[in-house]
Amino acid sequence: MAEALTIKDEIARLEASLVPVEETLLSLALAIPNDTHPSSPLGPESAAVQLSIHGPPPIPADPARDHVAIARQLGLIDMESGAIVTGSSWYYLTNEGALLEMALVNYALSVALRHGFTPVVTPDVVRSEVARGCGFQPRDTDADPPVSQAYHIADTNQDLVLCATAEIPLGGMFVNKIFQDTALPQKVVGVGHAFRAEAGARGKDTHGLYRVHQFTKVELFAVTTQEQSEQMMEDMASIQTSILSGLGLPFRILDMPTEELGASAYRKYDMEAWMPGRGSWGEVSSLSNCTDFQSRRLHIRYRRNVAQPQNLSPTTLAHTLNGTAAAIPRLIIALLENGAIFDAEGKLTGIALPDVLRPFWLGSNDRGIIHWH
């Protein structure tokens, strides 16, 4: 009897010591990145391969086309009030600037809906475990000292963070779901706000609207079978190309190299628009095939053989993909810098905007600064 009690106590002690070991193993396992597509270029950002270029020829770089100067002169932005109310890298869109955001959101949604995506308005707050399941680390513990990459909600019973992208709550919609293969792909398009704590970390890229702490984003998300994901990536790239082409912007599509894939992406495309005020190409959209990286962590599965009884048919990990339909501030930069209209004396007189936005434009053009083309 005494020996049995001793064994029982020993088991309890060992089980208690096992908990931190299991937590450490789980943390290490979550840090393992996805595989890489064999066609992905090797190396840093400079190794990216241009797959295609679209739109009109890029106009020459011109500092007079700086989007901040244009937006301030036309009364489309208020960075000063944003800094007073919240801090640096926060802003107000005003007048036609606010209307432009709304038009871009609804235009991008309209294109996604035509391609069979279901609209979703996402929550802006998620559990940090859902963010981690999507491959986003709310805290960068490798930094010295550790830094937060997300805004954490204080004084709650749960570890909650503001979303860095609508991809996270969209992926969270499918947690613990098991689909029949005939029900895939599942395609949703979400409208939400993205919150980025690291907005001030990259030097010249922090100018104006290019890298801010909060912005509106329209996001494409798909759950597929393992056989469907590569074709879905091309289909989603076609949707993104259609959105940017409709805006009349010069843009290019890049196959991103291995050092730019992050933990979750198996393959990643970036779409960059020409921004003459910045004098460079700037990312306006991206697309990632995450294969089973997210579904393994979020437990998103499907059954291949519907002929078997449901409780006997084995499950397979689904594949997930995400892509930007519209990152609003970046699109506003590209539209302002490419569409600025100057008179013969070089005075700014207005902005040329593409006709595809006109059906989604609210209000009038009383100030006469918008010119549709």
Buried (B, 14 or more C-beta within 10 A) or exposed (E): EEEEEEEEEEEEEEEEEEEEEEEEEEEEEBEEBBEBBEEBBEEEEEBBEEEEEBBEEBEEBEEEBBBBBBBBEBEBBBBEEBEEEEEEBBBBBBBBBBBBBBBBBBBBBBBBEEBEBEEBEBEBBBBBBBBBBBBBBBBBEEEEEEEBBBBBBEEEEEEBBBBBBBBBBBBBBBBEBBBEBEBBBBBBBBBBBBBBBBBBEEEEBBBBBBBBBBBBBBBBBBBBBBEBBBEBBEBBBEBBBEBBBBBBBBBBBBBBBBEBBBBBBBBBBBBBBBBBBBBEBBBBBBBBBBBBBBBBBBBBBBBBEEEEEEEEBEEBBBBBBBBBBBBBBBBBBBBBBBBBEBEEEEEBEBBBBBEBBEEBBEEEEEEEBBEEE
